């Protein structure tokens, strides 16, 4: 058996975890809304039409914030279409995904749902076909109490109290040629700056996210970030990152190493932010909102066959397998390792559309394989990220060199006196003996070693077999002489939980 060693010291930390790093995303796309969170005729639907079987799974995840309503959708969206009497709302051609949007669900209904599942809203404004005026009106509608046209209109729609949405995205992927209203960095930077100024005039307590590149492979990356921030630096709080990975080459070892690309992406954007900070002689620090990330490739061929101008078709319905769960676990570890600058992140998306939760219209809901690492980190990964020193076997893949067989981090939660180690063994063949040296923590004991494992990397969960890939508590971690000793099975996700001895 190969050996790995991890060193933790109570005084050596990365940063406190902003709980919003465990956020998610609901876009008016496919069956995310209609047939996902909302299905009035479903046996589990509440009085608002929201599926309670889905809501229960979301509450279990403890999702702190959900981005809405897009995504590509928002760049052609008139928010006014989604408020007021439902029977008076227009049906619109939705150009981003070539469907028909009924507008049955809009801002108020989504806020109602968010409160029901215990999450906050990260609202996006349309900077594709619209701009400053529509954004100003929307934030007035959402956040002012009364006494103005838009706040009183909200009250007339049955919502007497303001929604107090505190996190806002200034558009979506505005560098993408696929985006409605694509802009150059100069065009977007100017518009985002003026929109930010006006929105903060209406509500100075909000935080704003400027659009970064749609991905690190964009030809304008990272000049886009630099130009946008030169315009917006003193008016925004975050810049966004988006990335999706796939295993199109069916090369599991190379696929699981793609977290190294994600880490490099984060560090490049941090460097760009700090370059603009230096250039402006500013004391302000811009942090990162990784507000779209996930695996996305399984549904690409099926999506080409979707009929245009249908309502809530099954778009982007990736069926995730076991190796996808391992990569998602590694991506969550990567976000935690960068918690000093990544303060928000959104697993894209939450239900049906490249999602951890799948539903059948009129039928059951089940948890995909990626649900479990998301669940574990969200629930047990609250606190402060510890700076980890890792020595583990390394290997090379097609695209990466010196890939550590063990990808791991640890979080200490002083509120409940717990330490949690998250670790992926991404070695294709070898179990690895992990020794975690604990320095300066006092007396702890192992209370649980959760393992997600399967002998088939392509194994999935389905409606017929929803428990094919599920975690177990059969891990063998122990604590001996101030060190955790554990055997990590090849290709496994591990959560080792420690509790302070009173």
C-alpha positions in Angstrom: 0.0 0.0 0.0 1.3 3.5 -0.9 1.6 6.1 1.9 0.7 9.7 2.2 1.1 12.3 4.9 -0.8 15.4 5.7 0.2 18.0 8.3 -2.3 20.3 10.0 -1.5 23.0 12.5 -4.3 24.9 14.4 -2.5 28.2 13.9 -2.0 27.8 10.1 -5.2 28.7 8.4 -6.3 29.7 4.9 -9.4 31.7 5.8 -12.9 31.4 7.3 -15.4 29.7 5.0 -18.0 32.1 3.6 -21.0 29.7 3.7 -22.0 31.1 0.3 -19.3 29.0 -1.2 -21.9 26.2 -1.1 -24.4 28.1 -3.3 -26.3 26.8 -6.3 -28.2 28.0 -9.3 -31.7 27.9 -10.8 -32.1 29.2 -14.3 -35.3 29.3 -16.4 -33.8 26.5 -18.5 -35.2 23.1 -19.2 -36.9 21.5 -16.3 -35.1 23.4 -13.5 -38.1 25.5 -12.6 -41.1 23.9 -14.4 -41.1 20.2 -13.4 -38.1 20.7 -11.1 -38.8 23.0 -8.1 -42.3 23.8 -9.3 -45.0 21.4 -10.5 -48.5 22.4 -9.2 -50.2 19.1 -10.1 -47.6 16.9 -8.4 -48.7 14.8 -5.3 -46.1 16.5 -3.1 -46.8 20.1 -4.3 -47.6 22.7 -1.6 -50.2 25.5 -2.0 -47.7 27.5 -4.1 -47.1 24.5 -6.5 -43.5 23.8 -5.2 -42.6 20.1 -5.0 -41.9 19.2 -1.4 -40.0 16.1 -2.3 -37.5 18.3 -4.1 -37.6 21.0 -1.4 -36.7 18.4 1.3 -33.6 17.3 -0.6 -32.6 20.9 -1.0 -33.1 21.7 2.7 -30.9 18.6 3.5 -28.1 20.2 1.4 -28.3 23.4 3.4 -27.9 25.5 0.3 -27.1 29.1 1.5 -27.7 31.1 -1.7 -29.2 30.4 -5.2 -28.4 32.4 -8.3 -31.5 33.3 -10.4 -32.9 33.7 -13.1 -29.9 33.0 -15.2 -27.5 32.3 -16.8 -27.9 33.0 -20.6 -31.7 33.4 -20.0 -31.3 36.7 -18.1 -29.7 38.5 -21.1 -33.1 38.5 -22.8 -35.4 38.6 -19.8 -37.8 41.4 -19.0 -38.3 41.0 -15.3 -41.7 42.8 -15.4 -43.1 39.9 -17.4 -42.8 37.7 -14.2 -44.6 39.9 -11.7 -48.3 40.7 -11.2 -51.3 38.5 -11.9 -50.2 35.2 -13.4 -53.0 35.0 -15.9 -52.0 38.4 -17.3 -48.3 37.5 -17.8 -47.1 37.1 -21.4 -45.6 34.1 -23.0 -42.3 35.0 -24.6 -39.9 33.4 -27.0 -36.8 32.5 -24.9 -33.9 33.0 -27.3 -31.1 31.7 -25.2 -32.4 28.2 -25.2 -35.0 28.4 -28.0 -38.0 27.6 -25.8 -41.2 29.4 -24.8 -41.2 31.0 -21.3 -44.6 31.1 -19.7 -43.5 33.5 -16.9 -45.7 31.5 -14.4 -42.8 31.8 -12.0 -41.1 35.1 -11.5 -39.3 37.2 -8.9 -41.9 37.0 -6.1 -42.6 33.3 -6.5 -38.9 32.5 -6.5 -38.3 34.5 -3.3 -41.2 32.6 -1.7 -39.6 29.3 -2.7 -36.2 30.5 -1.5 -37.6 31.3 2.0 -39.4 27.9 2.0 -36.1 26.0 1.5 -34.1 28.3 3.7 -31.8 29.9 1.2 -31.0 33.5 0.0 -31.3 34.8 -3.6 -28.4 35.9 -5.7 -30.3 38.0 -8.3 -29.0 38.7 -11.8 -29.9 41.7 -13.9 -30.2 41.9 -17.7 -27.3 43.7 -19.2 -27.8 42.1 -22.6 -30.9 43.7 -24.0 -31.4 46.1 -21.1 -29.4 48.1 -18.7 -29.3 50.8 -16.0 -32.9 51.7 -15.9 -34.3 48.2 -15.7 -31.8 47.2 -13.0 -32.6 50.4 -11.0 -36.4 49.6 -11.2 -35.9 45.9 -10.2 -33.9 46.7 -7.1 -36.4 49.3 -6.1 -39.2 46.8 -6.6 -37.3 44.2 -4.5 -35.6 46.1 -1.7 -37.4 49.4 -0.9 -40.2 49.2 1.7 -42.8 51.5 0.2 -43.6 55.0 -1.0 -42.2 54.8 -4.5 -43.7 53.5 -7.7 -41.9 50.2 -7.9 -42.0 49.4 -4.2 -45.8 50.2 -4.1 -46.3 48.0 -7.2 -44.7 45.1 -5.3 -47.1 45.7 -2.4 -50.0 45.7 -4.8 -48.9 42.3 -6.0 -49.3 41.0 -2.5 -45.8 41.3 -1.1 -46.0 43.9 1.6 -42.4 43.4 2.9 -39.4 44.1 0.8 -37.4 41.0 -0.4 -34.0 42.5 0.8 -32.0 40.7 -1.8 -28.4 41.6 -1.0 -26.3 39.9 -3.7 -26.7 40.9 -7.3 -25.0 39.8 -10.6 -24.3 42.4 -13.2 -25.3 40.3 -16.2 -24.0 37.0 -17.4 -21.1 35.8 -19.6 -21.2 39.1 -21.5 -18.0 38.1 -23.5 -19.7 35.1 -25.0 -20.7 35.2 -28.7 -23.6 33.0 -27.7 -24.9 35.7 -25.3 -27.8 37.9 -26.2 -26.3 41.4 -26.3 -22.6 40.3 -26.3 -20.3 43.2 -25.5 -16.6 44.0 -25.7 -14.8 44.5 -22.4 -15.0 48.2 -22.8 -18.7 48.2 -23.5 -19.5 45.9 -20.7 -17.2 47.6 -18.2 -18.8 51.0 -18.8 -22.3 49.6 -18.6 -21.6 47.5 -15.5 -20.0 50.5 -13.8 -23.0 52.8 -14.4 -25.4 50.1 -13.4 -23.5 49.3 -10.2 -23.5 53.0 -9.2 -27.2 53.4 -9.7 -28.1 50.1 -7.9 -26.0 51.2 -4.9 -27.7 54.6 -4.9 -31.0 52.7 -4.4 -29.6 50.3 -1.8 -26.1 51.0 -0.5 -26.1 47.7 1.5 -26.0 45.4 -1.6 -23.0 43.5 -2.9 -22.3 43.3 -6.7 -20.7 40.7 -8.9 -19.1 41.8 -12.2 -18.9 39.3 -15.1 -15.5 37.7 -15.6 -14.6 35.7 -18.6 -17.1 32.9 -19.5 -14.1 30.5 -19.1 -10.4 30.5 -19.0 -10.3 29.3 -22.6 -11.9 32.5 -23.9 -9.4 34.3 -26.3 -9.8 37.5 -24.3 -9.0 36.0 -20.9 -7.5 37.6 -18.7 -7.5 41.0 -20.5 -11.3 40.9 -20.2 -11.1 40.8 -16.4 -8.4 43.6 -16.3 -10.4 45.9 -18.5 -13.8 45.3 -16.8 -12.2 45.8 -13.3 -10.5 49.0 -14.5 -14.0 50.4 -15.1 -15.8 48.8 -12.1 -13.2 48.3 -9.4 -14.5 50.8 -6.8 -18.2 49.9 -7.4 -18.2 46.1 -7.3 -17.3 43.5 -4.7 -16.6 40.3 -6.7 -15.8 39.1 -10.2 -17.2 35.9 -11.5 -15.6 32.7 -12.8 -17.3 29.9 -14.7 -16.0 26.5 -15.7 -17.4 23.0 -16.6 -15.5 19.8 -17.2 -16.2 16.6 -19.0 -14.6 13.2 -19.7 -15.2 13.2 -23.5 -12.0 11.2 -24.0 -13.0 8.5 -21.4 -9.7 9.0 -19.6 -10.6 8.8 -15.9 -7.1 9.7 -14.5 -6.8 12.8 -16.7 -10.4 13.7 -15.9 -9.9 13.6 -12.1 -6.8 15.8 -12.4 -8.8 18.7 -13.9 -9.1 20.2 -10.5 -5.5 21.4 -11.2 -6.9 23.5 -14.1 -9.6 24.9 -11.8 -7.0 25.9 -9.2 -4.8 27.6 -11.9 -7.9 29.5 -13.2 -8.6 30.8 -9.7 -5.1 31.9 -9.1 -4.9 33.6 -12.5 -8.0 35.7 -11.8 -6.7 36.6 -8.3 -3.5 37.8 -9.9 -5.5 39.9 -12.4 -7.6 41.4 -9.6 -4.5 42.3 -7.6 -2.8 43.8 -10.7 -5.7 46.2 -11.1 -5.6 46.9 -7.4 -1.9 47.9 -7.7 -2.6 49.9 -10.9 -5.3 51.9 -9.1 -3.3 52.2 -5.9 -6.5 50.9 -4.2 -6.8 49.6 -0.7 -9.9 47.6 -1.7 -9.7 43.8 -2.4 -11.9 42.2 -5.1 -12.9 38.7 -4.2 -14.2 35.9 -6.4 -17.6 34.5 -7.1 -17.3 31.1 -8.8 -20.9 31.2 -9.7 -21.0 28.5 -12.3 -19.1 25.2 -11.9 -19.9 21.6 -12.5 -19.5 18.6 -14.8 -21.4 19.1 -18.1 -21.0 16.9 -21.2 -23.3 13.9 -20.9 -26.3 15.5 -22.4 -24.7 17.3 -25.3 -26.0 15.0 -28.1 -29.5 14.7 -26.6 -29.8 18.5 -26.4 -29.3 18.7 -30.2 -32.6 16.8 -30.6 -34.8 19.1 -28.5 -37.7 20.7 -30.4 -37.5 24.4 -30.7 -40.1 26.6 -29.0 -41.3 23.9 -26.6 -42.1 24.6 -22.9 -39.7 23.2 -20.3 -38.1 20.4 -22.4 -35.6 18.0 -20.8 -32.5 20.1 -21.6 -29.0 19.6 -20.1 -30.1 16.6 -18.2 -26.7 15.0 -17.5 -26.9 11.7 -15.8 -23.9 11.7 -13.5 -21.8 8.6 -12.7 -19.4 7.7 -9.9 -16.3 9.3 -11.4 -18.3 12.6 -11.8 -18.9 12.5 -8.1 -15.1 12.2 -7.4 -14.4 15.2 -9.6 -17.1 17.3 -8.0 -15.6 16.4 -4.6 -12.2 17.5 -5.9 -13.7 20.8 -7.2 -15.2 21.4 -3.8 -11.8 20.8 -2.2 -10.3 23.3 -4.6 -12.8 25.9 -3.7 -12.1 25.4 0.0 -8.3 25.6 -0.6 -8.9 29.1 -2.1 -11.4 30.3 0.5 -9.2 33.3 1.2 -10.5 34.8 -2.2 -13.4 32.6 -3.3 -16.2 33.8 -1.2 -19.2 32.6 -3.2 -19.7 29.7 -5.6 -22.7 28.1 -7.3 -22.9 24.5 -8.3 -24.7 24.8 -11.6 -27.5 23.8 -11.4 -29.7 22.5 -8.6 -32.5 20.4 -10.1 -32.7 18.4 -13.4 -30.4 20.8 -15.4 -26.8 19.5 -14.8 -27.9 18.9 -11.3 -27.5 16.8 -8.1 -31.3 16.3 -8.0 -33.4 14.6 -10.7 -37.1 14.4 -11.0 -39.8 12.7 -13.1 -42.7 14.9 -14.0 -45.6 13.7 -11.9 -43.3 11.1 -10.3 -40.3 10.5 -8.0 -37.2 12.5 -7.3 -33.8 11.1 -6.6 -30.2 12.0 -5.7 -27.5 11.8 -8.4 -24.0 10.7 -7.5 -22.7 14.3 -7.2 -25.3 15.1 -4.5 -23.2 13.4 -1.8 -19.9 15.3 -1.9 -21.9 18.5 -2.2 -24.0 17.5 0.8 -20.9 16.5 2.9 -19.0 19.7 2.3 -22.0 22.0 2.8 -22.9 20.4 6.1 -19.5 19.6 7.5 -17.4 22.2 5.8 -18.4 25.2 7.8 -15.7 26.9 9.8 -12.1 27.8 8.9 -10.0 26.1 6.2 -6.7 24.8 7.5 -3.5 25.2 5.5 -2.6 21.7 4.6 0.9 20.3 3.9 0.5 17.2 1.8 3.1 14.6 0.7 1.6 11.9 -1.5 2.4 9.7 -4.5 2.3 11.6 -7.8 1.6 10.6 -11.3 1.3 12.2 -14.8 -1.7 12.2 -17.1 -2.3 13.3 -20.7 -2.7 17.0 -19.7 -1.2 17.2 -16.2 2.1 16.4 -14.5 2.8 15.8 -10.8 -0.8 15.0 -10.0 -1.1 14.2 -6.3 -2.9 10.9 -5.7 -4.5 12.4 -2.7 -6.4 15.7 -3.0 -7.4 16.9 0.4 -8.2 19.7 2.7 -9.5 20.2 6.3 -11.9 22.5 8.0 -12.1 23.3 11.8 -15.3 24.4 13.3 -14.7 26.0 16.7 -18.5 26.4 17.3 -19.1 22.7 17.5 -15.5 21.6 18.3 -15.1 19.5 15.1 -12.4 19.0 12.5 -13.4 17.5 9.1 -10.9 16.1 6.6 -12.1 15.9 3.0 -10.0 13.7 0.7 -10.2 12.1 -2.7 -8.0 9.2 -3.6 -7.8 9.6 -7.3 -5.3 6.8 -7.9 -6.7 4.4 -10.4 -5.4 1.3 -8.7 -3.8 1.8 -5.3 -5.3 2.1 -1.9 -3.3 4.7 0.1 -2.5 4.8 3.8 -3.0 8.4 4.9 -1.4 9.8 8.1 -2.8 13.1 9.2 -0.6 14.8 11.8 -2.5 17.1 14.1 -0.5 19.9 15.9 -1.9 22.1 18.6 -5.5 21.0 18.5 -5.9 19.3 21.9 -7.7 16.0 22.4 -10.0 14.8 19.6 -11.6 11.5 18.6 -12.8 10.1 15.3 -16.6 10.1 15.2 -17.2 9.1 11.6 -15.4 8.1 8.4 -17.8 8.4 5.5 -16.7 6.8 2.2 -18.3 7.1 -1.3 -16.9 4.2 -3.4 -18.0 1.9 -6.2 -16.3 -0.7 -8.3 -17.6 0.8 -11.5 -16.6 4.4 -12.3 -19.5 4.6 -14.7 -22.2 3.6 -12.1 -25.2 5.9 -11.9 -28.2 6.5 -9.7 -31.6 6.2 -11.5 -35.3 6.4 -10.8 -35.3 2.6 -10.7 -32.1 2.2 -8.7 -31.6 5.5 -6.7 -29.3 4.0 -4.2 -26.7 2.4 -6.5 -24.0 4.9 -5.6 -24.4 6.1 -2.0 -22.0 6.8 0.9 -21.3 4.3 3.7 -19.8 4.7 7.2 -17.3 1.8 6.8 -14.2 3.9 6.7 -11.4 2.7 9.1 -10.0 6.0 10.3 -8.6 6.0 13.8 -6.7 8.5 16.0 -3.4 7.3 17.4 -0.8 9.5 19.2 -2.1 12.7 17.8 -2.4 11.5 14.2 -5.3 10.2 12.1 -4.6 6.8 10.5 -6.8 5.8 7.6 -6.8 3.6 4.5 -8.3 5.4 1.5 -9.5 3.1 -1.2 -8.5 3.8 -4.7 -11.0 6.0 -6.5 -12.9 7.1 -3.3 -14.3 10.2 -1.7 -13.6 10.3 2.1 -15.0 12.5 4.9 -13.2 12.0 8.2 -14.9 13.8 11.1 -13.3 14.4 14.5 -14.9 15.7 17.7 -13.1 17.4 20.6 -12.9 15.3 23.7 -14.6 17.2 26.6 
